[in-house]
Amino acid sequence: NVFWKKWEYFNFPAQWEEVVLKKRDITFAWGPNPEAELSKVERIEFAISRGLGGKGEIYIDELSLQALYEEGESTVSKIKAKASSCEGGEYTAGYAVDGNRQTRWSSEFSDPQWLEIDLGESKELVGVTLNWETAYGKAYDILLSEDGKDWEKVYTTTDGDGSTDDIYFKKKTARFLKIFGRERGTAWGYSLWEVSVKGPDEEPIITASSSKGDCGPENVLDGDMNTKWQSGDKGNQWIKIDLRRIKVFGGLFLYWGQDYAKIYEISTSNNGEKWKSIYSMERGNGGSDKIYFNRTPARFIKIDFKKSATDEGYVLKEITIKGPDEFLTPQKHYEILAEELPKGYFPRWLYKEQAFWTVVGIPEDFKESLLCEDGSFEPYKGGFSLIPYLYLDGKFINWKDVKLTQSLEKDYLPIPSVRWDYRDIIMDIKSFAYGKPGESNSYVKYTITNRNDRVIDGKLFLVIRPFQINPPWQPGGGLSQIKSIRCLEDASITINNRYKIYPLTKPDNFGACSYEEEDILYLIEQGKIPSKKVIADKKGYASGVIEYDFSLRPKQDKDFLFVFPLHNKIPPLSADMRSTRIKIEFERMYKKIVSFWESKLDTVEIDIPEPEIVNTLKTNIAYILINQDGPAIQPGSRTYESAWIRDGSMTCAALLRMGITEEVKKYIDWYAGFQYRNGRIPAIINHTSGGGFKVNPLKEYDSQGEMIFAILQYYYFTKDKEFLEEKLPVVISALKYLEHLRDQRITDEYKDGPIEKRKFYGILPNSVSHEGYFPEPGMHSYWDDFWALKGWKDAREIALILGRDDLLEWINREEQELKESVYDSIRLTMEDKNIDYIPGCAEKGDFDATSTAIAVMVCDELDNLPQPQLKNTFDKYYADLLNRFKPDWKGAFTPYEIRTVQAFVYMNQKERAWKLLRYLLGCRRPLNWNHLAEVVFSNPRLGQYIGDMPHTWVGSGYINAVRSLFVYEKDGRLILGGGIPEEWLSERKDVSIGNLPTYYGNINYTIKKKDKNTLRIKIWGDAVPPTGFIFKSPLTRKIKEVELNGKKWKYFLEDNIMLDKLPVELEVKYEEIIHKHKDWF
C-alpha cells in the first residue's frame, strides 16, 4: 500500500523551514487494501510536480521520525454516536468516532445541527479535539451530560475557522458529549472527520508569575469567556502552559480583558528549560490577537508580558491553541492584516467574502484577463491584481467607501465597466481586449470625473498586489507570487521578469516594497508611497504602487490608460508616444472592437418587452467565444480551462441556434481527433504545460452520444453533407464502443441476479459523468443512458441522410434493446428504493430533476418516460424552487437548472418555465454583467466555490432555453411561440423574431395585438419543416376563429394553429373575456 501527504501549490521557502507531519496527516493513496492502516514504513519518497514546467533545486535535511503521544483517547468499540441529520443518509454519525480520518459525519445543509457521542461509560474529560472537513462550524457549543438528558455547556465559540479545533475546558465527569452547531461556516452542513476526547492525563498545568484573587492562570484554558487570569503585579509578568506531552500546533488566539499587553513575546520549549522565541508583538491593541507561526512541536508554551497598555497589569480571558494544520502562511498573514485594518483595504476574499468577476478577451485566444466587481484587474491567469484606491481631501478611499455599479457597453457587449461613485467624484474603470489570437492585449481606462463646481485635487493609486481575483476556495486561486518588481525609465513595469504593465499615461510616481516590510497600505493610506523603484522579494509576495496626481476643474474629467500584453509582445502603444496619438489610437481600437462584437452578436433579431433577456443571451454568446482557446470550446478561463465534450456539444448547439457555425466545425474536427482507437470519445481534453492538449483519462460514458449529437447538429444547421460523410467513421466507431460498454452488463450475473444486480442489466456501466458520483468507478447514471439513446437515434438520422441503409438494422436493434433495458432498470430502481420520481442513478435512486431534464429537452425521451413519475419529478422540483422564494431560505443550487426551463416549455408548463427563468435572471452576479456562476448561494457573499465566471456551459443552457421560448423542433415540425408569455401582449406590446436559424431554415415572425380579442401574426422565412408548423397561442383564452392570408382557416385547436408553408399572415380571434357581476353568483 502507498500512503501520502499531498500539498497543492506548495510555496518552497528560500530559507530553511521545519516541516512537521503527524501520522494522522498521512492518508491512503493507492494499493491492494484501502482499509489498511499505516503501521510499517519501508521507503519514503518525495515527489515534486511543477505544473507549468521549469527546473530548479530543493534541499531536504534532518529527516527524522519521532515517537509522540497519541492525541486524545479513543476506545472505538465502546463509543457510539448519533446526529440530528446525515447528508444523503450516507455520512452517518458513527464515522466521526471510528478512528478513521478518511471517513466523516456530515449533516444536512441547515442550522442548527448536533452530533451526540456516547462514550460508553463515565469519564473525566478536560477537552476535545475536532477535526473538521471543509464544512465547519463557525458558532457552536460543547455540552456534557451524565445521562444524555441534562446538559451542561462547557465551551462556546462564535469564532470557529475550521481545520483542527483543540479545545480545553474545566475538568468534568461525563458519559455523553454533544457538539451543537448554531451557525455554519460554509453553505454546506457540519462535517467532522474525527472527534477525540482528552482525558485527565492531558490536563494542562498552567502557572503564572502572579495572580489576583480567584483570577488564576487555569482560567485561560477553561473554555469560559466569563472567567479570566489577572496578574497580581504591574511589572513584567508571565504565564506558562505545560501540555504534559509534545504537541504540534500552528498558532494561538489570545482574548484580552481591559488590561492588555502592548508588548509581549511567545516562546516554546520541550523541557521547560531551553526556550525558543517564536513570536513577538510590539503594538498590541487588545481585543483578540490571532497569532499564527510555523508548525511548532513543543510541550511548554510561555507568554512574557513586557508592557501593559494601561500600566495596571494584564488580564487574559482565554487562550485557544490552534492545530498543526493552522500554521502561519502568507495568506494567514494577509487575513490578520485585513482584520486589523478597516474593511475595504483588501479584496473581499481576505474577509472570507465572495466577490464576483467577469472575463476580458477575444475569441480563440488562449489568454484572458479578469475584471472584478470592485474594479480590481487581473491581467494574467494566476498572476497579480491591480487594485485601485483614491486619496481625496486627506482621506484614503477604497471599494468599501464608494457606491459600486457595473455595466457592459450597450448593455450586452463583453466590454465591462465598474463605476466608483464617491461624493463629487466618479471613477469609471473600463476594460477590453484587442488584437489577433496569440497577439492580443488587454486595455484598461480609468476615468476620473469632477461633478462639483470647485476644483478637486487628489491622487489615484493603482496597487500591484500578490492577490488573484479568484479566491482561495477556487482551485488555484488566492495568492500569487511576486518575486520581483522593476519600474523602467519608459514607465513600463516588469513583474517576475515575465509580466509587463505599460502605463500609456505616464505616472507621477512609483514605489515598491517587500513582503517582510510594513505593508504598503500603511503608507498609501497617508497619501505616501515607498521610495524603492526595484524590489526583489525572497518570500515572493512583493507589492508596488503606481501614483497619479490630479487636479480637476469643475465638470472636468481625466483618463489614465494602460495596456497589458498577454503574449509577451511589445504592444502597439507606449507612453513615449504623443498623448494625442495615444488617445486617438486607443479610441480607434475601442470602436473597432465594439463594431466586431456587434457584427458577431446581432445576426439574430429578438425584440421583446424584456430586453434584459435578449441582452443576457447575446452576452453569453460572446462569453462562449472568449472562453474558447483555439478550437477548444471551454466552460471557463480559469477553473474550467479545459474542453468537455458534454459542455461542448450543448454549447455547439447553442452557437448553431444563434447562427454561428465555423467555430462549431473547428471544435468538432479538433475534438474528434482525440477519439481512441476503440471508438471511445474522451470526456475531457486538458491543456499541457507546453501549450498543447492531452486527453484526460477520466471515464464518463455520456461522451459517445454527445459527439454524435454535435455532429448531426452541425449538419442540421449547415446542410454540409460532405462534413457528415467525413465524420461517419467517427460515429460508427463511437457506436461500436457503446455496444462494447453495454456488453459488460448483459451477462448472466446481471440478468439472473438479485434486484441489486438486475437493475444494471443492459444499461451502460458505472461512470463519473455526474459530480455527485465520484470517485471512480462511479455510478450507473441514467444521464449516460439517455445520451446513449440519443446517440443511436441521431446515428439513424445520419445513416438515412447518407443513404447508408446497411447500418439501419444494427442501429435500430441496439437502440431498441438499450431503451428496453433503461426503462426496465428505472422501474426496478423505483421499486427497490420505493420512490415515485425518475431516479438519477440506479445505485442511489437519487432525485436529480436537472439531470432528468436532459432526457426531455435534448434526448427526445419525453413520450417514453414513465408517468406519473415524470410529473412527480418536476412537481417535486418546482416545489423546491418555490421554497427558495421564502425569505428564510438558506442553501445553494447550480444554474444548470436553466435546462429545466426548456423542459417545462416542452411539457407545456409555460408558467413554470417563466418562474424559473426570471428567478435565474435575478441570480446574475453582478446583475449587469449578464452571467451566472456554476453555483449560487442564498447568501451571495458566502465565500464558497462557485466555478468560473462566466460559466459558459450554464450560458449555453441559457441560450438554448431562451431560444425554445420562440421556436423549437419536434418530430419534423417547427413549434413557434411555445414560451411567449401572455403579459407581453396584454398592453399592446409587440413581439418580433428575425433571422432565427432552425433545422429547416431561417424563421421570422411578428405578433401584434389588434384589439382586446384579436392578434395579428406574420410568419415568413425559408424554413421548410417536413411536417409543417405549429403556432402555439400565447394567450390563455381559447381560439375562436382564424384567418390565414385573408381567408378562413380551419386547421386550429383551442390553443394552437397548424400551418403547412410560409409566408402567412394570421388574424386570430379569441373568445371574449366575460366579466361577471357579483350579483350573478
N, C-alpha and C positions, 0 to 999 in steps of 0.2 A: 504494500500500500504506500501511496505517496501522500504526505501531508504538507501543507504550505501556509505561509503568511504572505499575502499579496498586497503590495502598495500600489495604488493607482496614482499617477502623476507625482512620483516621489521627487522631492526637491533635494538634490545632492548638496550637502553643505561644503563650503570652501575650507572650513576648519574641522578638526576632529570633533566628532559628536558621538556621545554614547547612545546606543540604541538597545532598548531592553524589551525582550519578548517573554511572556509567560506561556506556560503550556496551553492555557485556555485560548491564547491568540492564534494557535496553530490548529488548523482545521483540515478535515479530509479533502483531498483534491481528486484523486482517482485511484483505482486499484480494484482487486477482486472482492474486497469485503468492506463496503461502505459503512457498516455498523461498527467496525473495529475502532478501538481507542489507541492513541499513540502511547506505546509502552516501552519500545526499544528502538533506538536510532542507530543505523549502520552508516549513513552517509548524509552530509549536509551539502546542499548545492545552492549557489547564488546565481540567479538568472536576471539579466538586465535587458529590457526591450526598449529601444529608442524608437518611438513611433514614427518620427519624421526623418529617420536616418541620421547619419553623422557618426563621429567616433570620439573617443576620449579615454580617460583612465579613472579607475576607482581603487581606493586603498581600504583594506579591511584589516584590523589588527585586534589583538587581545580578545579573540573569540573564547568564551568560557561558558560552561554550564554550571549553574549554582542551585543547590537544593534550597527551596523556600518552603515555608509553612503553607499548607493549603488554606486558602481564604474561605471563611465561612464553615458551617457544619452541615454535612449532608448525610442523612440516613434515608436514602431514596425509597427503600422498601416500606418504611413506615409512613412517609409523607403522602398526603392526599391533597387535592386542590379542586376547587370549583369556582365558577366565574359567572358574572352577570350575563355574559354572552360570549360566543365564539364565532369568529369570522367564517362565514360559509360552512359552519359546522365542522371545520377541519382542524383549526388551530386551537385545540382544546386546552383547558386549564392545566392538565397534568404535565404538559410539555414544559411548563415553567419551573417544574421541580423534579425533572427526570435526570438531572445531572448531565444532560447532553446539550452543549451550546450550539448545536446545529438544528435544534427543534425549538419551537416557541409557541407561547399563547398569544393570540391576537383577538381583540374584541371587535364588535361591530363599530361602525363609524359614527358614534354619537356619544354625548355626555349625559349623565355620569356613567361610569363603568367600575366594576370592582373585581378583584381576584382574592379569594379567601383560601388560606392554606391551613390544613390540619397537620400539626407536627407529630401526631400520634400519641404524644404524652406531654405533660407539662415540662417546660424547660426554662432555665434562666437565660434571658436574652438581653444583649446590650446594643444590638444594632442589626442591620440588614444590608445586603448588597443587591442592588437591582441592576441587571444588565439589560438595557433597553435595546430593542431593534430600532429602526428608523422612526417608527411611530411611538413617540414617548409621551410621558405626562408632563405638562407644564405646571399644573397645580394639582397636588394630590396629598393625601393623608396616609399615615401608617397607624393602624389601630391594633390593639392586642386584647385578647379575651381568654378567660379560663374555660368558659363553657360554650363559646360560639354565639352567645346571646347578648351579654352585657359587654360593651366595648369601651376601651379607654384609648383616647388619642395620645400617641407618644411622639409624633413628629408630623409637621405640616410644612409645605412649601408652596410658593407661587412662582418659584424661580427655576423650575426644572428645565434642563437643557439637553436631556438625553444622554447617550453613551452609558457610562457606569456611574451610578449614584451610590457612594459609600457612606451609609447613614449610621450615626450613633445616637443612642438615647439613654436615659437613665435605666439602670438595671431593673428588669421586671420579670416576673414569672408568668408564663402564658403557654397555652397549648395551641391557640389559634392566632393567626396573623392575617390582617386584611390590608390590602393596598386599595385605597378608594380614590379613583381618578375623578377630579372635578372639572378639569379643563385640559383638553388635548393640546399637544404642541404642534400637531400636524392635522391635515384633513382626514387622515386615516383614523384608526381607533387607538387603542393602547396595545403595545406589543412588547413582551418580555421574553428574552432568550432564556434567562435563568434568574431565580431568586434564591439566595442563600442567607441563612441567619448567622448571627455572631453570638457565640457563647461567652461565658464568664472569662475564659482564658484570653479573650480578645478585648476585654475591657481596658481602655487606655488608662494609664496612670498620668495624671496631669498635676503639675506643680507650678508654683509661681513665686516670684521674688517677694511678693507681699499680697495681702488680700484685705478687704474691708468687710467686716461683719460676716453675714451669710452669703456674700457675693464671692464665693470661692472659685478657683480655676476650673473645677469639674463642670461648672455650668456651661462652658463653651462647647462641650460636646454632648449636651443632654437633649438636643432636638427641640428645645423650647426657647422661643424668641423672647419670652417674658422673664427669663432669668438672665443673669449676666455675671461676668467676672469684673470686679472693680479693684484696681490697685490700692494698696494701703498708703503708699507714699507717692510723692510727686516727681521724684527724680527719674533717672534711668531705671527701667523695670524690665522684667522678662516673664514669659510663660513657656513652659516646656511640656511636650506631649511625648510619652513613651507608648508606642503602639504595641510593644511587647513581642514584636517579631518584625522582620524586614518586610516592608510592603513597597510596592511600586506605585507612585502617584504622580500626577501631572499638574497639580495646582491646588490652591487654597482660595476659598471665599471667606473674607473676613467681614463680619457685620458689627459695626461700631455703635456705641452709645454716644451721648453728647460729648464726652471727653475722649476724643480720638487722637491717634498718633499722627503727627505731621511727618515725622522721620522715623523709620523703623527698618529692621533688617530681618530676613528669614534665613535660618541655617538648618542643616540636617546632619545627622551622624548615625553611624551603625552601632556605635558602642557607648555613646553618651559622653565621650571624652574628646575625640578628634572631630571638630566641626568644619563643615564646608558651607560657605555663604552661597545661596542660590538666588537671592532676590533682595533688592533694597529699594526703598521708596523715600524720595526727598521732598515731595509736595503732596502729601496725603490731604484729602478733603472730606474725610468722614463718609457717612452713609454706608455703602458697601464697596469693598475692594475685591474685584475679580482678578485673581493673580494666576497666571499660567507660567510654567517653566518647562525645561526639557524633562522627559521621563526620569524620575529620580527614585532609585531604590534606597530606602532608609528605614531605621527603626525609630529614631528620635527626630522631632521637629521642634525648633526653638525660635521664638519671635522676640527680638530685642527691641524695646520701645525706647527711642532716644530723645524725642522731643514731643511734648504734648501741645496740641493746638490751643488748649485752654489754660495750660500750666496748672491744671487741677488733677493731674494723674491721667489714668486711662480706664476706659470702660469698653469691654468687648462682649457682645451678646452671644455670638455663636461663631463657630468655625466649621466650614464644610470642607472635607477632604475630597478632591476630585480624583477620579480614577486614572489609570495609566494611559487610557486612550484619549485623555483630555489635556495633553501636554501643550506647551506653548508652540504655536505655529505663527507664521506671518499673518494668516487670516485671523487668528485669535487676537493678535496684536492690534489689527485694524478694528476688530469688533469692540475691543476695550476702548480704543480712541473714539469710536463712534458713540459709545455711551458717555464718555467724558465731555465731548464737545457737543454744541447744540445740534439738534436734528436738522438735516439738510446739508451738512458739511460733506457727507459721504453718500455713495449710492444707496438706494433703498435696501439692497440685499445685505448690507452690513448691519442693518437693523432687523434682519430676518423678515423683510417685507418683499412682496413680489412687485417688480416693475415690468413694464411691457415695452416692446420694441418692434421695429419693422426693418425690412431689408432694403438696401440700396444697391442696384446693379443693373446690368444689361443682359439680354438673352444670350444663352450659350456660353457665357464666361464662367471660368472656374472660381473666380474670386468675387466676393461681395462684402459690403460694409453694413453696419447696423447703426440705426439712429434710435436712441431711447426716448421714451415719452417725456423725460425731463430735459432733453436737449443734449445729453452726452452722446458722443460719436465714437464708434469703434471702427476704425478704417480696415483692420486686418483681422481675420479669424484667429482667435486665441491671443490677440495682441492687446495693447494698451487702449485706454479710452482718453478722449479729450473732453474734459468736464468744464463747462462754463460757470463763471462767477462774475458778479458785478460789484463795484465799490463806489457807492454814492453817498455824498454828504457824511463821510466818515463811517459809513455803515457797510458791513460785509453782507452781500445779498446772494442767496443760494436758491435752489429749486423750492425749498420749503416756504420761502418768503413771498413767492410770486403766485399769481394765478396762471396755471398752466393750461394751454389748449393745443390741440393737434389738428392738422388738416392735410389734405392732399391737393395738388394742383388740379383745379377744375373739379374737385370733389371725387375724382376717380383715377387720375393718372398716378403712377407709382413714383411720385416726386413728393416726399413727405416734408412737413414743416412742423416746428414746435414754436409756440409763442410764450414768452415771459411777459406778463403784464404786471408792472410794479409802479404804482402811483402815477408819476408823469412820464415814465419811461416804458417803452415797448422794445423788446428784443425778439426778433424773428430769426430762427435758425432753419435754413432750408438746405436740403442735400439732393444731389442727383449724380448719376454715373453717366459717363460718355466715353465713346471710343469703340474700337473693334474688339471682339473677343481675343483675349491674350495681350491686349494693349490698352485696356481701359483704365480710367482714372475715376476716383470719387472726388466730387467737388462739394464744398460747404460754403455757404454765405451767411454771415452773421450781420444782421441789420439792426442798428440801434436808432430809435426814433424818439425825439423830444416832443411830447404833446403839450408842454407847458408854454406859457408866454414869457418865460425867463430863460436865460442861458443856464444850462446844466453841465457841470464838469464831472467827470467820473473816469473810472478805469474798467476795462474788460480784461479779466484774467481767464486764460484757457490753460487748464492744468493737465499735464500729461501724467497719468496715473497707472499703476500696475493693476488695474481693475478691468476685467471684461464686463461687457453689458450682460452677457449670460451669467446668471448667478451660480453659486457652487452646487446647488441642488440640480442643476442641469449638467449632464455628462460633459466633462472637460471645461466647465465654467468656473467662475470665481476669480482668483488672482491670475495675473500674467507676469512673466519675468521681464524686468527692465534692468539689464546689467550695465548698460552704458547709455548716456545721452550726450550728444555733441551738437552745439549750435555753431554753424559756419558763418563766414563773413557775408555770404549771399543771403543770409537769414534762414536758409534751409536747416532742418533739424534731423539728425540721424539717430535712430533708436536701435540699440543692439547691433550696430554696424549692418543693419538689414533694412529696417523700415524707414521711410522718408516722410517728412512733413514739409511741404512747400507753402509758406505763407505768401500769398500774392499781394497782400497788403503788408508792407514792411513793419515789423513790430517795433515798439518803442523800447522794449527791454526784454531780456530773457534771463532765467536763472534755473539752477538745478541743485538738488541735494540728495544725499544717500538715505537709505532706509534707517541707518543707525543714528542719524542726526535727528534733531527735533522735527516733528512732522511739518511739512511745507505749509500746511494751512495755518499754523500758528503765526507765520509771517504774513501770509496773504490776508488774513482777517484784519491785520493792521494796515493794509494797503502797501505792504513791502514785499520784496521777493529776494531769494538767495542771490549771492554775488557770483557764484561759480557758473561758467558757461559750459564746462565739460565735467562729466562725472562718471566714475567707474564704481560700481556698487558690488561688493563681494557677496552680499546676501541676494542681490538680484531683484530689488524692489525700489529702485530709484524713482524720483519724481522730478518733473520740470514744470516751468510755467512760462507762458507767452503773455506779455503785458502790452496792452494798448491804452493810451491815454486819449480821452476825447473831450471836446468842448462843443456842445451843440446849441446853436441858436434856436429860438422858438420855431417849432414845426420842422426843424431840420432833421435829416437822418444821415447815417454814415454806414457804409458797407465795409466788412472785413472778410476778405476772400481767401480760400485755402484750396489746395489740390493735393490729393494723396495718390501717388502712382501705385496701382495694385500689382504691377508686374515688373517692378524694378527697372522701369524705363523712364528716361527723362521726359517729363510732361511738356506739353506744347506751350505752357505759360510759366513765367517765373517773375520774381519780384524785381529783377533787373530791367524789365521792360517798362515802357512808359505807362503810367497809370491809366491813361485814356485808352490805350490799346488793350490793356488787360481787361478793362471793363467791357469794351466792345466785343472782344473775343469770348469773354465769359458769357455775355448775353447771347451771342450768336450760337454757342454750343447749347445753351439752355433752351433757346427757341427751337433748335433743331431736334433736340431730344423730345421736347413736347410734341412736335409735329410727328416724329416717329411713332410715339405711343398712341397718338390719336388715330393714325392710319392703321395701327395694328388692332386697336380695340373697338373701333367704331363701325366695323363692317356689318354687324348685326344691329338692327334698329329696334329698340323696345321703348315705347313711350307709354308710361302708365302713371297713375296718380301718386305712386310711392316711388320717387326716383332713387331713394337710397338702396332699394332692392337691385336696381339696374347698375347703379354705381358700384355696389359691392361685387356684383357679378363681373363687371369689366376689370375692376382692380385685381380680382383673383386670377383672371386670365394672365394679367401682367406678372403677378407674383409667381405663377407657374413657370413662365418663361424666364424670369430672373433666377429662380432656383435651379433651372436646367444647366448642367455642366456639360458643355459639348452636346453630344446626343443624349446624355443621361437625364431623363426626367426624374426629379427628386422631390421628396416632401419638404425639404428644408435646406438651409445653407450652413447650419452649424450641427446641431444634434443629429439631424437626419440627412446628412450629406452622403447618401448612398441611394442607389436605384433599386426599387422593389418592382417586380412585375405586377404585384397586387395593386399597389398605388398607381403604378404607371399605366396599367390597362384602363383603369377607371378615369385617369387623368387624360389619356388619349381620347377616350370617349367624349369627355367634356370639351377638349380643344376642337375636335371634329365638329361637334354640335355648334361651335361658335365660328366655323369657317376656317380654322387653322389646320392645315394638312401636312405641310412639308416637315414640320418639327416632329409630327407623329411618325411619318415614314422613317425619318432618321433614327428615331428611338427604336422602332420595331426591328429595322435592319440591324442595328447595333446589338440589341438585346438577344436576338435570335442567334447571333454569332457565338453566344456562350452556352448554347444547348449542349448537354452531354451527349456522348455517342449513343448511349442507351435511350435517348429521347427525353430525358428529364430536363425540365426547364428550371434553372436555378431560381430560388426565391429572391435573392439579393445579390447585387453587384456592388462591391466596395471599391473605394479609391485605394491606390497604393501610394507609398511614400515617394515613388519616382514620378508621380503624376499620371499613372495609368490606372487600369481597373483590374480587379480579380474577382473570382466567384467566391461568395460566402457559402460554405457547405451546409448551412442550416437547412433542414428538411421541412418544407411547407408544401403540401400537396395540392393546394389550390392553384399553383402556378401553371399547371398544364392547361386547364380550362381558360385561364386568364390570357395566356398568349394567343390561343386560338380565337378567343373573343376579340382581342385587339386587332388581329389580322383581318377578320371579317368586318369589323367596324370601319377600318380604313377603306376597305373595298366599297362598303355601302355609301360612303360619303365622297368617293372619288371615281368609282367605277373603273378602277385601274386593274384590268383583268390580268395584265402581264405581271403585276405585283403578286396577285393571288396565285398564279401559276408558279412563280418563283418561290413562294412560301409554302406550297403544298407539301414538299418533303418535310418541312418543319412540323406541319400539322400532323401528318401521318406518323412521324416519329414520336411526337408528343402523345398521340392516341395509343400507340403501342406501349408506351411507358404507363399510361393509365391502365391499360389492360394488365400489364405486369403487376401493378400495385394491387389491383382488385384480386388477382390470382392468389395473393397471400392470405385472403380472407374467405376463400371458397373451398376450404379443406374440411374434412370430417370433424376436426376439432371445433370448428365454429358452426357447422351445420347441425351436429347432433348433441352438442354440449348443453350445459345448463344455460339459463337465460343470460347469465353474465357473459357467456361466450356467444350465444346465438344472436344477440343484438349487434354483434360485429360482423355477422355473416354477409359477405358480398359487398361490403362498403369499403372505402379506402382505409388503409392503415392509419394508425395514430400519427399525428404530426404536431408541430407548434405554430401553425398558421394563425393562432389566436394567442395574444399576450398572456391570457389567463391560463393557458395550457402548458406553460413552461414548468420544469425543464424538459429537455428531450428525454424520452421519445414523444412525450406529449399525450394528446387525447385523440379519440376518434371524432373529429369535428365534422358536423353536418355542413358547415361552411365549405369544407373541401369537397364534399359530395355534391353540393348544389353547383359548384363551379365545374366539377367533372361532368355533370349532366349538361351544363351549358356548353362545355367543350364538345361533347358528342353532337348536340343539336346544331351548333354552329358549323361543325365539320360536315354535317349532312348538307347544310346550305352551300358550303364551299364546293362539295362534290357535285351538287346539282348545277351550280353556276358553271363549273368547268367541264360538265358532261362526263364526270367520272362515275358512271353507273356501277362500275365494278366494285366500288367501295361501299355502296349503299347497304348491301345485305349485312356486312360486318358492322357498320356503324349503327344501323337500326337495331341489330341484335344486342350489341353491347349497351346501347343506351337503354333499351327496354329492360334488360336484366339488371342493370345498375339501378334504374328507377324502382323496380320492384323491391330490390334489396334495401334501398334507402328508406322507403316508406314502411317496409316491414320492421326495419331497425328503429325508426322513430316510434312506431306503435309499441314495440317491445319495451323501449326505454320509458315511454309514458306509463306503461303498465308496471314496469319494475320499480319506478320511482314514485308512482301514484301521483302523477302531475296532470294538469289539464291544459297545458300550453305546449308549444313546439320547443323542444329542448335544444340547447346549443351544441352539446356533445353527448355521446352515448354513455360515457362513464359517469358524469355528474348529473345529467338531467337538468343542467343549469338553465336559468332564464336569461335569454340574451336576444331581445327583440331587435336590436340593431343588427345583429348577425342574421337573424331570420329575414330581415327586410331585404337582404341581398337576393333571397330566393324569389321575392315578389317583384322587385324593380329592375333586376338585371337578368336573372336566370330563368325567367318565364315559367315559374312553377306555381303561380297564383291559383290556377284552376286545379292543381294536383294536391296542394297542401291540405291536410285533414281538417275538417270542421267538426265540432265548434272550436277545436284547439287553436286554429289560426286566429279566429275572432278573439278568443280569450287572451292570446299572446299580446295583441295590440290594445285590447281593453286594459289589460294589466299595465302595459307600458304607459298608456295615456293617463291612467290614474296616478302613476308615479310622476308624470310630467306636471299634472295639476297640483300635486303636493309641493312642487318647487315654488309655486306662487305664494305659498304661505310665508308670512314674514319671519317665522321662527325656523324655517327650513335650513338645515346645515348639511352640507355634503358636497359631492363632486360628480361630474359626469364628463363624457367625451363628446364633442360635437360631431363625431362620426354619426351621431343620431340624425344628422341632416338627411341621410339617405332614407330615413323613415318618413320625411316629408313626401318624397317621391312615392313611397309605398302607400301612404294614405291617399294620394291622388289616384293611384292605380286602383285602389279599393273603393273609390268613390266616397271618400271621407274628407271632403274638401275643408270643412270647418276645422277638423283636427290638424290637417296639413298647415293651415294658416296659423293656428295657435302655436304650433311648434316652430314654424319658420320665423314668426315675429319674436318669439322667445329667444331663439338663437341669434337673431339680429341684434337683440339687446345685450348679448354676451360678447360682442366685439370689444376688444381691448387694444388701445383706446377706441372709442366708437368711430371716430372719423378716419381711422386708418383702414377700415373695411376688411379686417381679417380676424380669424378665430385661432386660438391656440388649440393644441391637441387635447388638453384637459382644462375644464372650467370649474372653479370652486365657488361655493356660495359666498365666501369671503374673498373678494378679488385680491386682497393684499396678503393673503396667507402664502408664506414662502414655501412653495411646493413645485415639484416637477410639472411643467406644462407643455413640454415638447417644443418644437420650433415655432417661431413667429416670423412670418406667416407660415402656417402648416398647410401646404397646398394639396394634400390629399383631402383634408377637410374642405379646402377651397374648391377642388374639383367636384366633390359631393354637392357643394352649394350650387355650382353651375348647373350640374345635371338636374338637381331638384327644381331650381327656378325655371329652367327650360321646360320641364314637364308640366308646369302650370299652363303653358301656352300651346305646346304640341308634344305628342309622343307617338311612337309607332307600336302597333299591336295587331298581330295576325294579318299583316299585309295592308293595314289601314293606317291612316293618319288621324289621330284623335286631337281635335282642336279645342282649345279653351277649357280643358277639364279642370283647371285650378283657378280660373278667374273669379275673384270674389264679387258678390253682388253689390257691395258698397261702392265699388269703383264706378258703377253705372247709376247709382241711386241719385247722384247730384249732377247728372248730365256730364260726367267726366268721361272722356273717350279713352279707348284702348287701341294702340296701334302697334303692329308687329311687322317688321320689314326685313327681307333678305335672310330669313332664318333657314339654315340648311336642315334637311331631313334625309332619310334613306332614299327617298324617291324624287328629290329635287327641292328647290327652294320654295318657301311659302311666305305669303304676305296676307295680312288681314287687318281690317279696322272694325271696331264695334262702337256705334254711337247710339244714344238714346233719342228717339224721335219725339216720343211723348211718354206719359207715365205707364202706358201699356204696350209700347212698341219699341223694338230695337231694329236698327239698320246695320247690316253686316255685309262687308265687302271682302271677298276672298279671291286672291289671284296668285299666280306663280307658275313655275314649270314642273311642279310636283305631280307625279302620276302614280299613286299607290295602286297596286294590283286589285285591291278590293274596295277602293274608294275612300271616302272621308266620313268621319262622324264629327259634327259640331255639337259640343256639349253646352247646354244652356247655362249661362252664368246666373240666371235668376232662379229663385226657388219656386216661383209660380209656374203653373202648367202652361205649356204652349197651346194656344187655341187655334192659330192659323199661320200658314207660311206662304209667302210669295217668293218665287225664285225667278230672277230676271223679268219681273213684271207679270209672271203667270203663277197661278195657284200651284202649290207643290204639296203632294200628299204623303211623301216619304219622311214622316217625322213621328216621334213619340212625345210623351208629355215633357221630356227633359232633354231630348237631343234630335238632331236633324241629320239624315243620311244624304250624302252627296256622291255623285259619281265622277264629276270632272270640274275643271276650272276654266275660265273665271266665273264667279257667281256674285250676284247682288241679292241679298236676302232681306225681306221685311218680315219680322217675326212679331206676331201679335200674341199677347198673353191674356189669360183670364183676369178680369178686373179684381182689384182689391176691394172687398166689401167691408166697410167699417160699420159694425153692428152697434146700434144704440143700446144703452144699458137696459132700457125698458123691454127690449126684445127677449131678454132671457127669462 
